[in-house]
Amino acid sequence: MDPATFDFFYDLASPYSYLASTQLRGISDRTGARARLYPITLGGVRKAIGNHVPPPQQLAYMAQDTARWAQRYGVPMQIPKAFPVSTILPLRASIAAGREGNGERAMHALFHTYWADGDDISDPALVEQSLGAAGLDGRRLVAMAQQQDVKDELRKNTDLALARGVFGVPTLFVGERSFWGNDRLEFVESALGHARL
């Protein structure tokens, strides 16, 4: 186990992934461990394990629960105008950015556009704009998202998540210990502290 890193599996479609992403920097600052980002398709995970979209009652609860967490973290949050949407394109663009060392910046920009601003990140023009506002070349990254090797990497990330037992996002790993959910970040940080002893 490398105590200097931990793994963060996420989908931009997930409100709890967004909430957890806002806390990664704090975890890194306090523990010295760096997050390794793995964009995956939650739909692909659900299809593979036979889990379906949550029922309306759960979605209604989720809206209230995520608002509470956003208030606790002091971050903006709203249910987007278009929800759910396909996040395949922005996830691929995040992978393309990650190849240039900008995966974290792309992830935060796209999460903010969707979950803080409430805008539809399935729109290529909006993905370009969001990445551009973060100081990245949005047009080039959206073009790179169409490359086969980038598409393959998103599929490989999703396959890796399934192989490691991921059934939902966010899922974080410290070594091979998994922690599912935004409400498990305290345990992630504790495990990182113990790993460094």
C-alpha positions in Angstrom: 0.0 0.0 0.0 1.2 3.5 -0.9 0.4 5.8 2.0 1.1 8.8 -0.2 -2.0 8.1 -2.4 -5.7 7.1 -2.2 -8.1 6.3 -5.0 -11.3 8.2 -5.8 -13.8 6.6 -8.1 -16.5 9.0 -9.3 -19.1 9.8 -11.9 -20.0 13.4 -12.6 -23.7 12.4 -12.5 -23.4 11.6 -8.8 -24.3 14.4 -6.3 -22.5 12.5 -3.5 -19.3 12.3 -5.7 -19.5 16.0 -6.1 -19.8 16.6 -2.4 -16.9 14.2 -1.7 -14.8 15.9 -4.4 -15.0 19.2 -2.5 -13.3 17.6 0.5 -10.4 15.9 -1.3 -8.0 18.8 -1.0 -8.6 19.1 2.7 -7.9 15.4 3.1 -4.7 15.7 1.1 -3.6 18.8 3.1 -4.1 17.0 6.4 -2.7 13.6 5.5 -0.1 14.4 2.8 -1.8 11.8 0.6 -2.7 12.6 -3.0 -6.0 11.5 -4.6 -5.7 9.4 -7.8 -8.8 10.1 -9.8 -10.8 7.4 -11.6 -13.7 8.7 -13.7 -16.1 5.8 -14.3 -19.6 5.3 -15.6 -22.1 4.6 -12.8 -24.5 3.4 -15.4 -22.0 0.8 -16.5 -21.5 -0.4 -12.9 -25.2 -0.6 -12.3 -25.8 -2.5 -15.5 -23.1 -5.0 -14.6 -24.4 -5.7 -11.1 -28.1 -5.5 -12.0 -28.8 -2.4 -9.9 -31.3 0.1 -11.4 -32.0 3.8 -11.1 -33.2 4.7 -7.6 -37.0 5.0 -7.1 -38.6 8.5 -6.8 -38.8 8.3 -3.0 -35.0 7.8 -2.8 -34.4 10.7 -5.3 -36.6 13.0 -3.2 -34.7 12.0 0.0 -31.4 12.5 -1.9 -32.3 16.1 -2.7 -32.9 16.9 1.0 -29.8 15.0 2.1 -27.4 16.5 -0.3 -28.6 20.0 0.6 -27.7 19.2 4.3 -24.3 18.0 3.3 -23.6 21.0 1.1 -24.6 23.3 4.0 -22.2 21.4 6.3 -19.4 21.7 3.8 -20.2 25.3 2.9 -20.4 24.5 -0.8 -23.0 25.5 -3.4 -25.4 22.8 -4.4 -28.6 22.4 -6.4 -30.4 19.6 -8.3 -29.5 20.4 -12.0 -32.2 21.6 -14.4 -31.5 18.5 -16.5 -31.2 15.4 -14.2 -30.1 12.8 -14.9 -28.0 13.3 -18.0 -25.3 11.3 -19.8 -21.9 12.2 -18.4 -19.9 10.1 -20.9 -18.5 13.1 -22.8 -17.4 15.2 -19.8 -16.0 12.0 -18.1 -13.9 11.4 -21.3 -12.9 15.0 -21.3 -11.7 14.7 -17.7 -9.6 11.7 -18.7 -8.1 13.7 -21.6 -7.3 16.5 -19.1 -5.8 14.0 -16.7 -3.3 12.8 -19.3 -1.9 16.4 -19.2 -1.9 16.6 -15.4 -5.1 18.6 -15.2 -7.6 15.9 -14.3 -8.4 17.4 -10.9 -9.0 20.9 -12.4 -11.3 19.4 -15.0 -13.2 17.3 -12.5 -13.8 20.3 -10.2 -14.9 22.5 -13.1 -17.4 20.1 -14.4 -18.8 19.1 -11.0 -19.2 22.8 -10.3 -21.0 23.5 -13.6 -23.4 20.6 -13.0 -24.0 20.6 -9.3 -23.4 24.2 -8.3 -24.6 26.0 -11.4 -27.2 23.4 -12.4 -26.2 23.4 -16.0 -26.4 20.5 -18.5 -22.9 19.0 -18.9 -24.1 16.6 -21.6 -23.9 19.6 -23.9 -20.5 19.7 -25.7 -20.5 23.5 -25.9 -21.1 23.8 -22.2 -18.3 21.2 -21.5 -16.0 23.4 -23.6 -17.1 26.5 -21.8 -16.7 25.0 -18.3 -13.2 23.7 -19.0 -12.3 27.0 -20.6 -13.4 28.9 -17.6 -11.0 26.7 -15.5 -8.1 27.7 -17.7 -8.1 24.6 -19.9 -8.4 24.2 -23.6 -12.0 23.0 -23.6 -12.3 22.7 -27.4 -9.2 20.5 -27.6 -10.2 18.3 -24.7 -13.7 17.8 -26.1 -12.1 16.8 -29.4 -9.8 14.4 -27.5 -12.8 12.8 -25.8 -13.7 11.3 -29.2 -10.4 9.5 -29.5 -10.6 5.7 -29.1 -7.9 5.4 -26.5 -9.7 7.9 -24.3 -13.0 6.0 -24.7 -11.1 2.8 -23.9 -9.6 4.3 -20.7 -13.1 5.2 -19.4 -14.2 1.7 -20.0 -11.1 0.3 -18.4 -11.6 2.5 -15.3 -15.2 1.2 -15.0 -14.0 -2.4 -15.4 -11.3 -1.8 -12.7 -14.0 -0.4 -10.4 -16.0 -3.5 -10.9 -13.0 -5.8 -10.3 -12.3 -4.0 -7.1 -15.8 -4.4 -5.8 -17.2 -0.9 -6.5 -21.0 -0.9 -6.6 -21.7 2.9 -6.3 -19.9 6.2 -6.2 -18.1 7.8 -4.7 -15.9 4.9 -3.7 -12.5 5.6 -2.2 -9.7 3.2 -1.6 -6.8 3.3 0.9 -4.7 0.4 -0.3 -7.4 -2.3 -0.8 -9.7 -1.0 1.9 -12.8 0.5 0.3 -15.0 3.3 1.6 -18.3 4.0 -0.2 -20.1 7.3 0.2 -19.5 10.9 1.0 -20.3 10.1 4.6 -17.2 7.8 4.9 -14.6 10.4 4.3 -13.7 10.5 8.1 -12.8 6.8 7.8 -10.7 7.4 4.7 -8.7 10.1 6.5 -8.3 7.9 9.6 -7.1 5.0 7.4 -4.6 7.3 5.6 -3.3 8.4 9.0 -2.7 4.8 10.1 -1.1 3.9 6.8 1.6 6.6 7.3 2.6 5.3 10.8 
